Each structure stands twice: as C-alpha cells, then as structure tokens.
C-alpha cells in the first residue's frame, strides 16, 4: 500500500534517472560536436563528411529528447512529488521557475523553438543553421543545469539520500578551437 501512496515520488525518481542518461548522452555529443569550428562553411561541407552529419544528427536528437522529457515528464512529475499541481506546459514551466529549478520560462521556450528549427528547417540556410547550432550549444548547458537543480531539490526539499538519486551531470565547459 505504501508504494501506491508514493507513486508520484517513484515516477519522479524513475524519470530523473532517465533524464540523467539523456543528459550524459547529450554531453557526449555536445563535447564532440562543439570541439569543431561550427560555422556556415562547416554546415555546407556536411555532405562531404557523413561522419560529421551523423554526429550532428545525434546531437540534435539528444538535445530535443532531453528537452522534451524534462518539460513533458520530469517537471510535472517533480511537481506531483512535491504535492503541487502541474497544469499546462507553460503553467508547469512558470511554477518550476518560481520554485527555483528553471532559470527562465522565456529561455526554455526559446530553446524549444530552436529545437523545432534544428529539426524541421534542417540546413536550408547554412549560415542561420550554424547560428542556431551555436545557440543550442548554450541551451544545452541550460538543460544540464536544470537537471542538476531538480536533483538538488530532491536532496534538499524532498530529503532524498544522494545514493537514491542519479549523479549530478557535469557542467558543459565550452571548448575553444583555433580558426
């Protein structure tokens, strides 16, 4: 009977573990992709470098997946575990910002629009696509930081033990390259 009473907490913890894995995969792709000099020329040359195109596809997919899972599942389940009532996605994002795990609903929505551009406007304009990739680089940091704040909230507000939670994700450190 107690597991039924704790179902929101169990679902939250299960989803936190899933997002942790997604974050590790995103960080791996982020580190590999952005160690290269991303610009319009790099984008234009993707046809000649299928390995880069595959790396790009993996990154874009992982960026979108972590963002979707966090907004659609993790944040609502975190709120339910706190005995809060999630509403529409915008209401959930706003409440998450007020409770301190999301730095900016506006930035989150910008990242969501960016994800849609990366997926649906794939390389129609190499210069703008390269700019969008560099924006995604920064928004990936926001995703990782959001996961870490939710995890920290589980430790402090919810009093979970560190061993019951996935590890914090390492903060993404920009890689500098010579042009």
Phi and psi in degrees as a GROMACS rama.xvg file:
@    title "Ramachandran Plot"
@    xaxis  label "Phi"
@    yaxis  label "Psi"
@TYPE xy
-66.5761  -30.4205  UNK-2
-67.3793  -31.6965  UNK-3
-67.9294  -40.8274  UNK-4
-65.744  -28.5549  UNK-5
-99.3043  12.4908  UNK-6
-53.9365  -43.6226  UNK-7
-60.2955  -36.7745  UNK-8
-69.8966  -42.4524  UNK-9
-61.4081  -45.6198  UNK-10
-62.7516  -42.2139  UNK-11
-58.826  -49.4766  UNK-12
-64.0094  -39.5409  UNK-13
-62.2403  -43.1135  UNK-14
-70.2634  -36.3066  UNK-15
-59.7411  -40.8647  UNK-16
-65.3914  -39.1444  UNK-17
-64.2501  -45.5631  UNK-18
-66.4447  -32.0558  UNK-19
-61.1263  -44.2802  UNK-20
-64.2396  -43.297  UNK-21
-60.5352  -39.4612  UNK-22
-64.8486  -38.7266  UNK-23
-64.1689  -41.3403  UNK-24
-67.6291  -40.4264  UNK-25
-62.0387  -44.8699  UNK-26
-61.6503  -39.9418  UNK-27
-60.7431  -49.3378  UNK-28
-64.7302  -41.5173  UNK-29
-58.1877  -48.7943  UNK-30
-62.1504  -40.9228  UNK-31
-71.3328  -44.2077  UNK-32
-68.9473  -46.7014  UNK-33
-86.2473  5.14475  UNK-34
-77.807  -10.3109  UNK-35
-97.7347  158.486  UNK-36
-82.996  96.0283  UNK-37
-81.5313  119.523  UNK-38
-153.785  -178.194  UNK-39
-58.1911  -39.0555  UNK-40
-64.7263  -41.8904  UNK-41
-58.3106  -44.807  UNK-42
-64.2246  -43.7949  UNK-43
-61.5643  -30.2386  UNK-44
-88.1561  4.71359  UNK-45
-60.2249  -36.2417  UNK-46
-60.049  -32.5173  UNK-47
-85.0314  -8.07228  UNK-48
-131.196  77.6526  UNK-49
-60.7478  -27.1186  UNK-50
-65.3205  -39.2172  UNK-51
-67.3397  -41.3114  UNK-52
-61.7546  -40.3794  UNK-53
-65.5527  -40.7339  UNK-54
-63.229  -41.4114  UNK-55
-62.9029  -47.07  UNK-56
-58.2155  -42.6476  UNK-57
-62.625  -44.0524  UNK-58
-62.5921  -50.3568  UNK-59
-59.8909  -42.0108  UNK-60
-62.9494  -44.665  UNK-61
-69.5737  -37.3564  UNK-62
-60.0021  -50.2581  UNK-63
-64.9761  -41.1032  UNK-64
-63.8457  -46.3973  UNK-65
-65.7645  -39.484  UNK-66
-64.4145  -45.3737  UNK-67
-63.8417  -47.1453  UNK-68
-64.2351  -39.3881  UNK-69
-65.2913  -49.5008  UNK-70
-73.1926  -39.9645  UNK-71
-83.3902  -28.3337  UNK-72
-124.271  -52.5551  UNK-73
-65.1526  -50.2589  UNK-74
-62.2811  -47.086  UNK-75
-61.2793  -39.0331  UNK-76
-70.9815  -34.0926  UNK-77
-62.5055  -45.6822  UNK-78
-62.4582  -43.1543  UNK-79
-61.8381  -39.3683  UNK-80
-64.601  -25.2124  UNK-81
-89.3799  4.39094  UNK-82
65.6601  28.5526  UNK-83
-97.9439  162.465  UNK-84
-108.455  108.344  UNK-85
-70.8166  150.015  UNK-86
-119.381  -135.433  UNK-87
-63.9442  169  UNK-88
-60.6993  -40.4431  UNK-89
-65.1783  -38.5983  UNK-90
-65.4245  -41.2305  UNK-91
-63.4017  -43.7709  UNK-92
-63.5005  -44.4587  UNK-93
-62.1488  -43.8414  UNK-94
-65.3199  -39.292  UNK-95
-63.4803  -35.6288  UNK-96
-67.844  -45.8247  UNK-97
-60.7329  -34.4004  UNK-98
-84.927  -2.54727  UNK-99
94.3164  6.26798  UNK-100
-96.2917  -19.224  UNK-101
-112.647  129.354  UNK-102
-76.1232  -31.5577  UNK-103
-161.401  118.92  UNK-104
-61.2874  -40.3051  UNK-105
-59.4582  -45.6316  UNK-106
-64.7751  -38.8468  UNK-107
-60.9744  -44.2413  UNK-108
-66.7908  -36.0718  UNK-109
-61.754  -42.61  UNK-110
-64.5879  -35.7009  UNK-111
-65.3215  -44.0795  UNK-112
-63.5341  -38.1673  UNK-113
-62.7071  -44.4313  UNK-114
-56.474  -44.1382  UNK-115
-62.7368  -39.1605  UNK-116
-65.7912  -40.8951  UNK-117
-64.51  -34.3137  UNK-118
-84.0501  -44.1614  UNK-119
-98.8396  -17.8845  UNK-120
-112.851  38.4291  UNK-121
-52.8862  107.306  UNK-122
54.3953  34.8518  UNK-123
-76.4188  -28.4387  UNK-124
-133.876  103.447  UNK-125
-55.33  -38.4876  UNK-126
-66.9814  -46.7204  UNK-127
-71.1765  -32.862  UNK-128
-64.7808  -41.2495  UNK-129
-62.9873  -40.7253  UNK-130
-62.422  -42.9793  UNK-131
-63.4158  -38.5939  UNK-132
-61.8402  -40.8495  UNK-133
-68.5228  -32.0218  UNK-134
-66.0606  -42.6329  UNK-135
-61.1449  -32.9377  UNK-136
-55.8692  -47.3137  UNK-137
-69.7659  -40.2252  UNK-138
-68.4163  -25.3285  UNK-139
-63.0251  -38.4766  UNK-140
-61.2883  -41.4848  UNK-141
-60.538  -40.993  UNK-142
-62.2137  -46.4808  UNK-143
-63.0049  -44.3119  UNK-144
-64.3696  -37.2831  UNK-145
-63.3113  -45.604  UNK-146
-55.6618  -47.464  UNK-147
-63.5981  -35.6344  UNK-148
-69.5597  -38.8275  UNK-149
-63.9462  -43.2698  UNK-150
-60.9094  -44.2687  UNK-151
-63.0863  -37.9271  UNK-152
-63.1912  -37.869  UNK-153
-63.1267  -32.8002  UNK-154
-73.762  -45.9904  UNK-155
-86.5469  -61.2165  UNK-156
-71.7469  -39.18  UNK-157
-93.6651  -10.0006  UNK-158
61.2262  33.9346  UNK-159
-75.3186  150.202  UNK-160
-81.1524  144.849  UNK-161
-54.3252  -36.6115  UNK-162
-70.5346  -14.5773  UNK-163
-89.257  -3.09516  UNK-164
-116.72  155.024  UNK-165
-66.2033  158.633  UNK-166
-65.4911  153.971  UNK-167
-63.7956  149.39  UNK-168
-87.0492  141.236  UNK-169
-66.4764  140.252  UNK-170
-67.879  135.991  UNK-171
-72.0307  128.544  UNK-172
-106.941  123.529  UNK-173
-57.3741  138.881  UNK-174
-97.7592  130.709  UNK-175
-101.497  143.383  UNK-176
-135.289  161.016  UNK-177
-95.7706  135.194  UNK-178
